[in-house]
Amino acid sequence: MEPSYVVVLDDDKLVAKVLEDMLSLKAFCFERASQLLEAKSELDPFGVFVDIYLNKHECGLDFVPELRRAWPLAPIIVITGDDDEELVSHALAAGAHDFLIKPLRPTDVMARLMARRNELLARSEARQVGFGDIVLDSQYRTLTGPKGQLYVSGRELEILVFLARMDGNPVERNVIRRQVWGNLHVSSNALDRKLFEVRKAIRETSDKLEVKSIYGKGVALQAKNAKSLGVLLEDKEHLLQKMPKKPRDRDTRL
Amino acid sequence: MEPIEVDDQQGKLLDEEAINILLSLAVRKKNANYLPEILSIFAKQASSILEQLQHCQDSMAQISDCHNLLHQLKGSAQTVGARGLAKRCGKYQKQAAIGELRLGEALPEISNLLQASLVAIASYARPHD
């Protein structure tokens, strides 16, 4: 289900009130960035509006990268009262997806929010792969599971995505090598080193999955044991609901 | 109330488009009191900012505090369509940025503009025969 609220980081309560009425979405207003950062794990907003100048000499732009990491599918839109081109370019350089200049206009607010949201969703469809209780994100190069989130290198991520897409079936080492390195000559040691890192990454993010070497068959990303498999299957519906947005378009298996 | 000396032609004092946006939201929400509610929030926030600016003057606070407060008031004024006030705050904000703000002169002017803006917006929004 799509989130039904937006988050506003602004010391001007009027902005949140007006945005709420323009969008017909609940707006949670935070006057201080520290308050928002404390609450971020509890929130999953449709979009985020950030003012540049905040109370206590805080600059909203400083928090944009962290908010992007927290909510990859929520567009971050900077609001400013200055039509200063330099500020706008600073906002975009900080990672904001768009900007709005006051006074806010309903059609403008709605159009920009929806356009940026749709762009992010379209991008995520191609880049996220879910398997069991983990999610791989090829744009942000992250592996996310119940135990946490890790950044993984490009090759390791390719191996993980490939194994996840095999739906638990084992894959020959040569096939992995070809898939990841193409025709490049790669030693067996290089693949082993990568698989070592991949196993470690899985261990650090999930208790229920592991990368197994199956004699005569190859390598597989599978549930650790029957009990884990049962839990993962039971949790599947729950996981699909928790995983962001448009589950039917995502590559989510197990 | 004392007469207010401002450039009182509504075209300069007010941003009619911004006020019309708020009036259209009132229609959408079917709330005849929407604009008065918004103006009440604005008036409260603006009074608090003026108090803080007064405190800045009394305590010789850092000039960056004044800059931020003026910025905040400018933003709120833009939202409610108080264009004259927003512009004046912007001007003082720039002065604060280069250390040339004279709060003793600026505060009464901002206060007068605030009162004039509230009256003018309410008058603009009142249904005419």
Interface residues (C-beta under 8 A of the other chain):
Chain A: D11 D12 K13 L14 V15 K17 V18 D21 M22 D51 Y53 N55 H57 G81 D82 K102 P103 L104 R105 P106
Chain B: D15 E17 A18 I21 L22 S24 L25 R28 K29 Y34 I38 I41 F42 Q45 S64 N68 H71 Q72 K74 G75 S76 Q78 T79 V80 G81 A86 G90
